[in-house]
Amino acid sequence: MSLPAQVRLFVSGGPDRDEDREVIGRLLAELPVNVGWVIKRTPDIDSVAECHLFLILLGADIVAPVGLELWWARRTEKPVLAYHSETLRTPAGLVFLQDNAMLGWTRYANPLALRRPVARDLTRFLLGHADRHGLTLPDIERLHRLMATLDEPAAGAMAVKATGAGGGGVILAPGKDQPAGARLIGDQ
């Protein structure tokens, strides 16, 4: 029997998407299940092939290496969640969006409006991969309850101030935060 896998998420987007990443980082920490998340972000091409899920954020323009990261995610057949902000786009940004229309982009007005569609998509992903990530029946029930609340009309939202949750990192889950046989340095 293998141990449940942490969810490896790659978040691709330019430096103008820091507030969006902040919202996603907070959302991951607040999900009602303990799966453990490993979050990588632009620029880290090597981590794309290792991820379970690829999330792309597009603002006004496409910036390097976001296009290459998307190409690599598609080449390695990763599930892709694509979101674009409601903003005026540069010609390059428009072409990128049109050339990748098959991704089924979700449009959002601001970072707070991004939370609901990302929560819905991540919940669907977790429900679809419950065994791989060691979700229990109570975890699955909590995710179904979350999904029901996401289908309700949105309530008022709070402003987001970046505090560091948008960077790459690891969100630990009890019992899933260490590989089998691992020990902390200093343990005797």
Buried (B, 14 or more C-beta within 10 A) or exposed (E): EEEBBBBBBBBBBBEBBBBBBBBBBBBBEEBEBBBBBBBBBBBBBEBBEEBBBBBBBBBBBBBEBBBBBBBBBBEEEBBBBBBBBEBEBEEEBBEBBEEBEEBEBBEBEBBBBBBBBBBBBBBBBBBEBBEBBBBEEEBBEBBEEBBEEBEEEEEEEEEBEBEEBBEBBEBBBEEBEEEEEEEEEEEE
